[in-house]
Every structure is written in structure tokens, then in C-alpha cells.
């Protein structure tokens, strides 16, 4: 049991099943949300319970992660909550609590894109025999599910203005982390000057030497964000088209009954 909660740094490469099973669970939960969409929308209490459950799980995983990190490795400037994981957790929690659209746009960008990248790539470094594996996979799975939940249940569709605003806020956060790294001589989010610090085998390490891996990651991220918003807007237009057809059919049937 002691080894299960081991947080010493490892560089384990995930097997096919170790990343496929979490992805399958995430997709299954999204399908269930779609299937039970009407029931959740009609039952406000059920919606609150689902959001509360998401929030409690995120908080417990967040607290356990840093508790185990600080007890195993120690509390110093290199292990502060200044990673992608911490920011995305906070944004998702703010979305769950406040239901504000600005947090939705940021969660949509960070959560879906970042969560998918983390689950599908060799980022965690631990096998299924360690708690860290489950903490990592469940957290990133929720990063994907939470914004999609708000999209499906609460009809939160991002506008172009919200997209630009969320990208701008994320970029300001990146600049802030870069400055903190310069000040504290740390390597949060691999944002450093003149050195390659990306974990070997990770997506960042496959994008070339410094500073190209940062530039390429920014470009790929921007293109991916645009694609995500584009796909969502296509779904929105299709939904609006179907709503119009249903409305027109209802009007037609009402008039037919009157005759």
C-alpha cells in the first residue's frame, strides 16, 4: 500500500490499455450525459448533484496530489501549484460553482485540448499500480467532461468574442508563469530560456530544440483551439436547424388539428 502512494519521480511509458481504458471511460460518460440530457435538464437537483460530484472529486484529487507531492518530495519552489493541472482544476471549479461563461470558454480550451493531450501522451510517468496514475487520468478525464457537460446540459456555446478573450487570458497566464520561472529559476510548463526541459517522450520533447518546441506548441495549440470552436459552432448550427424544423412541424400539426 505504501508503494501505491509513491510519488517519487518515474519515467514509465504507458501501455496501450493504460491509456485506452481511461479514454473509453471518458467517451462512455459523455455518451451517458447525452442519453440522459433531458432528464438532467428537467431535474435541477440532479444537475446540482452531478456538478457537486464533479467538484468534490476534483478537490479531493487536487488536495491528495499536493499532499503526497509535498510529503514525498518536499515543499519547495519547484513543487508549487503553478502547473497546467492546477490552473485547469481551479478554472473547472470556478465554472462548476459560478456557471459563468468566461470560465466555460477557458475550461473548454484548457480542458478538452489539455486533457486529451495528457491522457493520450506519455505525461504521467506512472503505471496503473500507483495512485498517481488514477489521480492523473481521472483529473484529466474530468477536464474533458466538465466543459462538455456544460455544453450539452446548459447550452453553453462559445462566441467568437469569448474565444478571443479566453485565448488572451491563457496567453497572459503563460507569460506570468514564464516570468515566475525567471524569478524563481523553476521550470513550470517547460517555459524557460535557452534549455530543453520537456520530459523525454512527451509531446513537447518531440517538437524540437528550444525555443522551437515552445513556438510549435503554441501554434499547434492555437490551431487546435480554432478547430474545437469550429466543430462546436457546426454542432450549434445543426442543433438550431433541427430546432427550427421541430418548431415548424409543431406549428403545422397545430394548424392541421384546427382544420
C-alpha positions in Angstrom: 0.0 0.0 0.0 2.9 2.3 0.8 4.3 1.8 -2.8 0.8 2.5 -4.2 1.1 6.1 -2.9 4.7 6.5 -4.0 5.3 9.9 -5.6 9.0 9.6 -6.4 9.6 10.7 -10.0 9.3 7.9 -12.5 9.5 7.7 -16.3 7.3 4.8 -17.1 5.8 4.5 -20.6 2.1 3.7 -20.6 0.9 0.5 -22.3 -1.9 0.6 -24.8 -4.6 -0.4 -22.3 -3.4 2.1 -19.7 -4.3 5.0 -21.9 -7.1 3.3 -23.9 -9.2 2.4 -20.8 -9.4 6.0 -19.5 -10.3 7.3 -22.9 -13.0 4.7 -23.2 -14.4 5.7 -19.8 -14.4 9.3 -20.7 -16.2 8.7 -24.0 -18.8 6.4 -22.2 -19.6 9.1 -19.6 -20.0 11.7 -22.4 -22.4 9.4 -24.2 -24.4 8.9 -20.9 -24.6 12.6 -20.5 -26.1 12.9 -24.0 -28.5 10.0 -23.4 -29.8 11.4 -20.1 -29.6 15.0 -21.2 -33.4 15.7 -21.0 -33.7 14.1 -17.5 -30.8 16.2 -16.2 -32.1 19.4 -17.8 -35.6 18.9 -16.3 -34.3 18.0 -12.9 -32.3 20.9 -11.4 -31.5 19.0 -8.3 -29.9 16.2 -10.4 -27.9 18.8 -12.3 -26.6 20.3 -9.0 -25.7 16.8 -7.7 -23.7 16.0 -10.8 -21.8 19.3 -10.7 -21.2 18.9 -7.0 -19.9 15.4 -7.6 -17.5 16.7 -10.2 -16.3 19.4 -7.9 -15.8 17.1 -4.9 -13.8 14.6 -6.9 -11.6 17.4 -8.4 -10.9 19.0 -4.9 -10.1 15.6 -3.4 -7.7 14.7 -6.2 -6.1 18.2 -6.1 -5.5 18.1 -2.3 -4.3 14.5 -2.3 -1.9 15.2 -5.2 -0.1 18.1 -3.4 -0.2 16.4 0.0 1.5 13.4 -1.5 3.9 15.6 -3.5 5.0 17.6 -0.5 5.2 14.7 1.9 7.2 12.6 -0.6 9.4 15.1 -2.4 9.2 18.1 -0.1 7.7 21.6 -0.2 9.9 24.0 -2.3 9.7 26.4 -5.2 9.8 23.5 -7.7 6.6 21.9 -6.4 4.1 24.8 -6.1 0.6 24.6 -7.7 1.7 26.5 -10.8 1.3 23.8 -13.5 -1.4 23.3 -16.2 -3.1 20.8 -13.8 -3.6 23.4 -11.0 -4.9 26.2 -13.3 -7.3 23.9 -15.1 -8.6 22.5 -11.8 -9.3 26.0 -10.5 -11.0 27.1 -13.7 -13.2 24.0 -13.7 -14.1 24.5 -10.1 -15.0 28.2 -10.7 -17.2 27.1 -13.7 -19.0 24.5 -11.5 -19.6 27.0 -8.7 -20.4 30.2 -10.6 -21.6 28.8 -14.0 -20.0 31.9 -15.6 -19.4 31.7 -19.4 -15.9 33.1 -19.2 -14.8 30.2 -17.1 -16.5 27.9 -19.5 -14.6 29.3 -22.5 -11.3 28.8 -20.7 -12.2 25.4 -19.4 -13.3 24.4 -22.9 -9.9 25.4 -24.2 -7.6 24.1 -21.5 -9.8 21.1 -20.5 -10.6 19.4 -23.8 -7.3 20.2 -25.5 -5.0 19.7 -22.5 -6.9 16.8 -21.1 -6.8 14.9 -24.4 -3.1 15.6 -24.9 -2.3 14.5 -21.3 -4.3 11.2 -21.5 -3.0 10.2 -24.9 0.6 11.1 -24.4 3.3 9.8 -22.0 2.9 12.6 -19.4 2.0 10.8 -16.2 5.1 8.6 -15.8 3.4 6.0 -13.5 1.7 2.7 -14.2 -1.8 1.5 -13.0 -0.1 0.2 -9.9 0.3 3.7 -8.5 -2.3 6.2 -7.1 -0.7 8.9 -9.2 -1.9 7.1 -12.4 -5.5 7.2 -11.3 -5.2 10.8 -9.9 -3.8 11.9 -13.3 -6.3 10.1 -15.5 -9.4 10.9 -13.5 -8.4 14.6 -13.3 -7.7 14.9 -17.0 -10.9 13.0 -17.8 -12.9 15.5 -15.7 -11.1 18.4 -17.5 -12.7 17.0 -20.7 -16.1 16.0 -19.3 -16.9 19.2 -17.3 -16.9 21.7 -20.2 -18.7 19.2 -22.5 -21.3 18.7 -19.7 -22.0 22.5 -19.7 -22.1 22.5 -23.5 -24.7 19.7 -23.6 -26.8 20.4 -20.5 -26.6 24.2 -20.2 -26.3 25.0 -23.9 -23.1 27.0 -23.4 -21.9 27.7 -26.9 -18.8 30.0 -27.1 -18.9 33.1 -29.2 -16.0 34.4 -31.3 -15.5 37.2 -28.7 -15.4 34.7 -25.8 -12.9 32.6 -27.8 -10.5 35.5 -28.3 -10.9 36.5 -24.6 -10.2 33.0 -23.4 -7.1 32.7 -25.6 -5.9 36.1 -24.4 -6.3 35.1 -20.7 -4.4 31.9 -21.3 -1.6 33.7 -23.0 -1.4 36.2 -20.1 -1.1 33.2 -17.8 1.7 31.7 -19.9 3.6 35.0 -19.7 3.1 35.1 -15.9 4.4 31.6 -15.5 7.4 32.4 -17.7 8.2 35.4 -15.5 7.9 33.3 -12.4 10.3 30.8 -13.8 12.8 33.5 -14.5 12.4 34.9 -11.0 12.5 31.5 -9.1 14.7 29.6 -11.6 12.0 27.0 -12.0 10.7 25.1 -15.0 6.9 25.2 -14.7 5.1 24.3 -18.0 8.6 23.9 -19.6 8.8 27.7 -20.1 12.4 28.5 -19.7 15.1 30.3 -21.7 17.9 28.5 -23.6 17.4 25.0 -22.3 15.4 21.9 -23.1 13.4 20.8 -20.1 10.5 18.8 -21.6 10.2 15.2 -20.4 11.7 12.7 -22.8 9.0 11.0 -24.8 6.4 13.7 -24.1 4.8 15.7 -26.9 6.8 18.8 -26.0 10.1 16.9 -26.4 9.1 15.8 -29.9 8.7 19.4 -31.2 12.4 20.2 -31.5 15.0 22.1 -29.6 14.5 25.3 -27.5 12.8 27.7 -28.4 11.1 25.7 -31.3 9.2 23.3 -29.0 7.6 26.3 -27.3 6.8 28.0 -30.6 5.4 24.9 -32.2 3.4 24.0 -29.2 1.8 27.5 -29.3 0.9 27.2 -33.0 -0.5 23.6 -32.6 -2.4 24.8 -29.6 -3.9 27.7 -31.4 -4.9 25.7 -34.4 -6.4 23.0 -32.2 -8.5 25.6 -30.3 -9.8 27.1 -33.6 -10.8 23.5 -34.7 -12.5 22.8 -31.4 -14.5 26.0 -31.6 -15.3 25.4 -35.3 -16.6 21.9 -34.6 -18.8 23.2 -31.7 -20.2 26.0 -33.8 -21.1 23.5 -36.6 -23.0 21.4 -34.0 -24.7 24.6 -32.8 -25.9 25.4 -36.3 -27.1 21.9 -36.8 -29.0 22.0 -33.5 -30.6 25.3 -34.4 -31.6 23.9 -37.8 -33.3 20.9 -36.1 -35.0 23.2 -33.6 -36.5 25.3 -36.4 -37.7 22.1 -38.2 -39.3 20.8 -35.0 -40.9 24.2 -34.4 -42.3 24.4 -37.9 -43.6 20.8 -37.7 -45.3 21.6 -34.4 -47.0 24.7 -35.9 -48.0 22.7 -38.9 -49.6 19.9 -36.8 -51.4 22.5 -34.6 -52.9 24.2 -37.7 -53.9 20.8 -39.1 -55.7 19.9 -36.0 -57.7 23.2 -36.0 -58.9 22.4 -39.6 
